[in-house]
Amino acid sequence: MKSKPVLYRVYNRKGEYHHAYSATLKGSLVWAIDCAKTVNGSVKEVFEDKTEKEVFNYKKNKKCSL
């Protein structure tokens, strides 16, 4: 069973950490994606077991996979 995300981490276009949003806050994924668009970066979900999964990437011009 997959755990729920606890954070959405935003990385800039160089792959450096930029910002993070708590997944418990309503709208946090939208905020993270908006932030990533501003810095031409990406958003990764961070799960309880510390694994990360990319859900948005500005360079690939992907929409959110959720």
Helices and strands as residue ranges (DSSP letters): E 5-11, E 17-22, H 28-38, E 42-47, E 52-57
